[in-house]
Amino acid sequence: MFIDSHCHLDRVKLKHFADDFSLLIDNIRENNVERMLCVAINLADYPAMLKLVEDYADIDVSVGTHPSDAAKEVVDVATLVELGSNPRVVAIGETGLDYYYGPEHKIEQQASFREHIRAANQLNKPLIIHTRDAREDTITIMREENASQCGGVMHCFTESWDMAQQALELGFYISFSGIVTFKNAEELREVARQVPDDRFLIETDSPYLAPVPHRGKPNFPGWVPHVAECLAEVRETSVEDIARLSTENYKRLFQR
């Protein structure tokens, strides 16, 4: 059995499932996915996301604002702590820095990132961090704000082994998405080979970044086994071992 440690179920187009969310969930379970973490990208859409999954005990949630929304949606510690106190919420985020799509909003992104870390530390809940083209600033802010206190995960990791090591030293996990299956992702597969057994997760980031052999199509949590298959090959082990280890790591990190 697998766990999809990062997906956006409220963003999945249901036309493939007769516009019925329950059929999507049935499909996911048929693909041996036992639990999912539905990740918030902004506070405006968070109530609807929570409502969508409220009847499913096997779906965890997070609360936070994606760095791409940081300039549009100012967050503060008090609000994040209030929303994050809900027992359904297992993590704060996704948050972080994305200078690829939003270099003109570095200041707003950094301020938002700091607020998320402070809230996670108050709640003692892990962070979900998104980082792209912002390696130095991401690690610097994590250190300055004592992100090692709450820990968390570098989700959909696409950075260098050097950055992975720095995140691991701060107590963070490294999560691999369908990108690790892409033909041109050899450097990322080398990172995936080196991350310790007790510090990696697998995810889809659905509906984005579908893994090979579905690349270019809308993504679904039911395809997380393809990520596991790639990691099994890279790490020279079995898919069953990847499923077991990533499940154990998820439950330890998010206290499930």
Secondary structure, 3 states (H helix, E strand, C coil): CEEEEEECHHHCCHHHHCCCHHHHHHHHHHCCEEEEEECCCCCCCHHHHHHHHCCCCCEEEEECCCHHHCCCCCCCHHHHHHHHCCCCEEEEEEEEEECCCCHHHHHHHHHHHHHHHHHHHHHCCCEEEEEECCHHHHHHHHHHCCHHHCCEEECCCCCCHHHHHHHHHCCEEEEECHHHHCCCCHHHHHHHHHCCHHHEEECCCCCCCCCCCCCCCCCCHHHHHHHHHHHHHHHCCCHHHHHHHHHHHHHHHHCC
